[in-house]
């Protein structure tokens, strides 16, 4: 079981992304960030899922305005 990564709380993810917990909740509801359901009310996030979200949001452009 050592290959299981530690899960993050909604608050930890919000801090990592520098947004509010409400924003994280909205992203969940929109299906943009996958969550792990723990019991009836518990929610956690895999760090790899958050990394994939960040990587998917990167924008590369050669036409940067100056």
Buried (B, 14 or more C-beta within 10 A) or exposed (E): EEEEEEBBBBEBBBBBBEEEBEBBBEBBEEEEBBBEEEEEEEBBBBBEBBEEBEEEEEEEEEEEEE
